[in-house]
Amino acid sequence: MNVWRGLLKKEYRLGLPVMVIELSVLFLCIGFAFFLEWKTGRPDFLIVTSVMLLFFHCFFLFVYMPVSLALEKKRMHLWLHNPASGAVLLSAKMAAGLLFMVASLFITSLFVLYSCVFHYDVFQESNVTGLHIFRIGILIILHIIVTSLQLGIWISFIWGMDQLLQRLVGKVASGVAVALFFIGSVWLLTKMASSQVYTYLTHWGQIHVVSLFTSDQLDVKNFSYNLYIGELVFDSLVALLLFFITSWIIDRKVEV
């Protein structure tokens, strides 16, 4: 645990400049949205900007992990020769990115809350209560965090594959192979998600999301959305498999 904590502190120091840049861009976007709202008198600039910034956090770790690994390049031999396992090295790097993302997500969520509720109440025509807003917000934030973690693991796996293939076929051929692998994976996952087998394996443990927000005062008859525990389990197993494969590549196959 002390080793992992030390790695986490090191990853925090390594990623802090990246976080400063990300927060600078975030506040720049927020400031520009306020400027446009002040010039035009239209609150939709704040609403659209806040929702877009919130959505972009789905890709936070997808961007952060390659950047962090690139920053590691100058001292890659020290990172790879660390006595800790690949799983420990990778989890510490991802945990630091997750901490940065949660901090950024908290600021963005406050901006969304201000834009959509306090500044201009987008729910003024309905009977949505503060409790409904809280529940919806928690669900959205959890979904963003899980999506970002999955994408972060995927891009880490692709990085590991690239490092492995560079040893075997060179940088150019490795880049082509990784690009083809990425395109093929997206195509295969898209096909699989629409197959009967996938439906059979994952469509169990249905959760009626609407029931979490309904009340006698809130009418959501035209809204229907369901979650399946099976999908969460399946996606988690795939993510764990990719994580441990990447860890194994770091342990056994990546050389400096």
C-alpha positions as CSV (number, residue, x, y, z in Angstrom):
1,M,0.0,0.0,0.0
2,N,2.9,2.4,0.8
3,V,4.4,1.7,-2.6
4,W,1.1,2.4,-4.3
5,R,0.6,5.6,-2.3
6,G,4.1,6.7,-3.3
7,L,3.4,6.1,-6.9
8,L,0.1,8.0,-6.6
9,K,2.0,11.0,-5.3
10,K,4.5,10.8,-8.1
11,E,1.7,10.5,-10.7
12,Y,0.0,13.5,-9.0
13,R,3.1,15.6,-9.5
14,L,3.5,14.4,-13.0
15,G,0.0,15.1,-14.0
16,L,-0.5,18.4,-12.2
17,P,0.7,20.6,-15.1
18,V,-1.8,18.8,-17.3
19,M,-4.5,19.5,-14.8
20,V,-3.6,23.2,-14.7
21,I,-3.9,23.4,-18.5
22,E,-7.2,21.6,-18.4
23,L,-8.6,23.8,-15.7
24,S,-7.4,26.9,-17.6
25,V,-9.2,25.8,-20.7
26,L,-12.3,24.9,-18.6
27,F,-12.4,28.4,-17.0
28,L,-11.7,30.0,-20.3
29,C,-14.8,28.3,-21.9
30,I,-16.9,29.2,-18.9
31,G,-15.8,32.8,-19.0
32,F,-16.4,33.0,-22.8
33,A,-19.9,31.6,-22.2
34,F,-20.7,34.3,-19.6
35,F,-19.3,36.9,-22.0
36,L,-21.6,35.7,-24.8
37,E,-24.6,35.6,-22.5
38,W,-23.9,39.1,-21.3
39,K,-23.5,40.4,-24.9
40,T,-26.6,38.7,-26.3
41,G,-28.8,38.3,-23.2
42,R,-29.4,34.7,-24.2
43,P,-29.0,32.2,-21.3
44,D,-28.8,29.3,-23.8
45,F,-25.1,30.0,-24.3
46,L,-24.5,29.1,-20.7
47,I,-26.7,26.0,-20.9
48,V,-25.2,24.6,-24.0
49,T,-21.6,25.3,-22.9
50,S,-22.1,23.7,-19.5
51,V,-23.7,20.6,-20.9
52,M,-21.0,20.2,-23.5
53,L,-18.2,20.6,-20.9
54,L,-20.0,18.0,-18.8
55,F,-20.2,15.6,-21.7
56,F,-16.5,16.0,-22.6
57,H,-15.5,14.5,-19.3
58,C,-16.5,11.1,-20.7
59,F,-13.2,11.4,-22.7
60,F,-11.1,12.8,-19.8
61,L,-9.1,9.6,-19.1
62,F,-9.1,8.7,-22.8
63,V,-7.0,11.9,-23.3
64,Y,-5.2,12.0,-19.9
65,M,-3.7,8.5,-20.1
66,P,-1.8,8.9,-23.4
67,V,-0.6,12.3,-22.3
68,S,0.6,11.0,-18.9
69,L,2.3,8.1,-20.7
70,A,4.0,10.5,-23.1
71,L,5.2,12.6,-20.2
72,E,6.7,9.4,-18.8
73,K,8.7,8.8,-22.0
74,K,11.9,10.6,-20.9
75,R,12.2,8.4,-17.8
76,M,10.3,5.4,-19.1
77,H,13.2,3.1,-18.0
78,L,12.7,4.2,-14.4
79,W,8.9,3.7,-14.6
80,L,9.2,0.2,-16.2
81,H,12.0,-0.9,-13.9
82,N,10.0,0.0,-10.8
83,P,9.8,-3.2,-8.7
84,A,6.0,-2.7,-8.5
85,S,3.8,-4.8,-10.9
86,G,2.4,-3.4,-14.1
87,A,-1.1,-3.5,-12.5
88,V,0.1,-1.3,-9.6
89,L,1.9,1.2,-12.0
90,L,-1.1,1.4,-14.3
91,S,-3.7,1.7,-11.4
92,A,-1.7,4.5,-9.8
93,K,-1.6,6.5,-13.0
94,M,-5.3,5.9,-13.6
95,A,-6.2,6.8,-10.1
96,A,-4.3,10.2,-10.4
97,G,-6.2,10.9,-13.6
98,L,-9.5,10.0,-11.9
99,L,-8.8,12.4,-9.0
100,F,-8.1,15.2,-11.5
101,M,-11.3,14.3,-13.4
102,V,-13.4,14.3,-10.3
103,A,-12.1,17.8,-9.4
104,S,-12.8,19.1,-12.9
105,L,-16.2,17.4,-12.9
106,F,-17.1,19.0,-9.6
107,I,-16.4,22.5,-11.0
108,T,-18.3,21.7,-14.2
109,S,-21.3,20.3,-12.3
110,L,-21.5,23.6,-10.3
111,F,-21.5,25.4,-13.6
112,V,-24.3,23.2,-15.0
113,L,-26.3,23.6,-11.8
114,Y,-26.0,27.4,-12.0
115,S,-26.8,27.6,-15.7
116,C,-29.7,25.1,-15.9
117,V,-31.3,25.7,-12.5
118,F,-30.4,28.9,-10.7
119,H,-29.7,31.2,-13.6
120,Y,-32.3,29.9,-16.0
121,D,-34.6,27.2,-14.7
122,V,-34.9,24.7,-17.6
123,F,-37.4,22.8,-15.5
124,Q,-39.7,25.7,-14.8
125,E,-42.5,24.2,-17.0
126,S,-42.5,21.0,-15.1
127,N,-42.8,19.9,-11.5
128,V,-39.2,18.7,-11.1
129,T,-38.0,19.0,-7.5
130,G,-34.6,19.5,-6.0
131,L,-34.5,15.7,-5.1
132,H,-35.2,14.8,-8.8
133,I,-32.4,17.1,-9.9
134,F,-30.0,15.5,-7.4
135,R,-30.9,12.0,-8.4
136,I,-30.5,12.8,-12.1
137,G,-27.2,14.5,-11.5
138,I,-25.8,11.6,-9.5
139,L,-26.8,9.2,-12.2
140,I,-25.2,11.3,-15.0
141,I,-22.0,11.8,-13.0
142,L,-21.6,8.1,-12.3
143,H,-22.3,7.3,-15.9
144,I,-19.6,9.8,-17.0
145,I,-17.0,8.4,-14.5
146,V,-17.6,4.8,-15.6
147,T,-17.5,5.7,-19.3
148,S,-14.3,7.6,-18.8
149,L,-12.7,4.8,-16.9
150,Q,-13.6,2.3,-19.6
151,L,-12.2,4.5,-22.3
152,G,-9.1,5.2,-20.3
153,I,-8.5,1.4,-20.0
154,W,-9.1,0.9,-23.7
155,I,-6.5,3.6,-24.7
156,S,-4.0,2.2,-22.2
157,F,-4.5,-1.2,-23.8
158,I,-3.9,0.2,-27.2
159,W,-0.8,2.0,-25.9
160,G,0.5,-1.4,-24.6
161,M,-0.2,-3.1,-27.9
162,D,1.7,-0.4,-29.7
163,Q,4.7,-0.7,-27.4
164,L,4.7,-4.5,-27.9
165,L,4.3,-4.3,-31.7
166,Q,7.1,-1.7,-32.0
167,R,9.5,-4.3,-30.7
168,L,8.3,-6.9,-33.3
169,V,7.6,-4.9,-36.5
170,G,8.8,-1.3,-36.0
171,K,7.1,2.0,-35.3
172,V,5.5,2.5,-38.7
173,A,4.0,-1.0,-39.1
174,S,3.0,-0.8,-35.4
175,G,1.1,2.4,-36.0
176,V,-0.8,0.9,-38.9
177,A,-1.6,-2.3,-37.0
178,V,-2.8,-0.4,-34.0
179,A,-5.0,1.9,-36.2
180,L,-6.5,-1.2,-37.9
181,F,-7.0,-2.9,-34.6
182,F,-8.8,0.2,-33.2
183,I,-11.1,0.4,-36.3
184,G,-11.8,-3.3,-36.2
185,S,-12.5,-3.3,-32.5
186,V,-15.1,-0.5,-32.9
187,W,-16.7,-2.3,-35.8
188,L,-16.8,-5.6,-33.9
189,L,-18.2,-4.1,-30.7
190,T,-20.9,-2.3,-32.7
191,K,-21.9,-5.5,-34.4
192,M,-21.8,-7.4,-31.2
193,A,-24.0,-4.9,-29.3
194,S,-26.8,-5.4,-31.8
195,S,-26.6,-9.2,-31.8
196,Q,-28.9,-11.7,-30.2
197,V,-26.1,-13.3,-28.2
198,Y,-25.1,-9.9,-26.6
199,T,-28.8,-9.3,-25.7
200,Y,-29.1,-12.7,-24.2
201,L,-25.9,-12.3,-22.1
202,T,-26.4,-8.8,-20.9
203,H,-30.2,-7.9,-20.8
204,W,-30.8,-9.2,-17.3
205,G,-31.2,-7.3,-14.0
206,Q,-33.3,-4.5,-15.6
207,I,-33.4,-1.2,-13.7
208,H,-36.3,1.1,-14.6
209,V,-34.5,4.4,-14.4
210,V,-37.8,6.3,-14.7
211,S,-39.0,4.8,-11.4
212,L,-36.1,6.5,-9.6
213,F,-37.4,9.9,-10.5
214,T,-41.2,9.6,-10.6
215,S,-43.5,11.1,-8.1
216,D,-47.1,12.1,-7.9
217,Q,-46.2,15.6,-9.1
218,L,-43.8,14.6,-11.9
219,D,-45.1,13.2,-15.2
220,V,-42.6,11.3,-17.2
221,K,-44.9,9.2,-19.4
222,N,-43.1,10.2,-22.6
223,F,-39.7,9.3,-21.2
224,S,-38.4,5.7,-21.1
225,Y,-34.9,4.6,-20.3
226,N,-33.7,1.3,-18.7
227,L,-30.3,0.1,-17.4
228,Y,-29.3,-3.5,-17.2
229,I,-27.0,-4.9,-14.5
230,G,-25.9,-7.5,-17.1
231,E,-24.4,-4.7,-19.3
232,L,-22.6,-3.2,-16.4
233,V,-21.1,-6.6,-15.5
234,F,-20.1,-7.4,-19.1
235,D,-18.5,-4.0,-19.6
236,S,-16.7,-4.3,-16.3
237,L,-15.3,-7.8,-17.1
238,V,-14.1,-6.5,-20.5
239,A,-12.4,-3.5,-18.9
240,L,-10.8,-5.7,-16.2
241,L,-9.5,-8.1,-18.9
242,L,-8.0,-5.3,-20.9
243,F,-6.5,-3.8,-17.8
244,F,-4.7,-7.0,-16.8
245,I,-3.6,-7.7,-20.3
246,T,-2.0,-4.3,-20.4
247,S,-0.4,-4.9,-17.0
248,W,1.0,-8.2,-18.3
249,I,2.4,-6.4,-21.4
250,I,4.1,-3.8,-19.1
251,D,5.5,-6.5,-16.9
252,R,6.8,-9.0,-19.6
253,K,6.9,-7.4,-23.0
254,V,7.7,-3.7,-22.9
255,E,11.3,-2.8,-23.0
256,V,13.1,0.5,-23.2
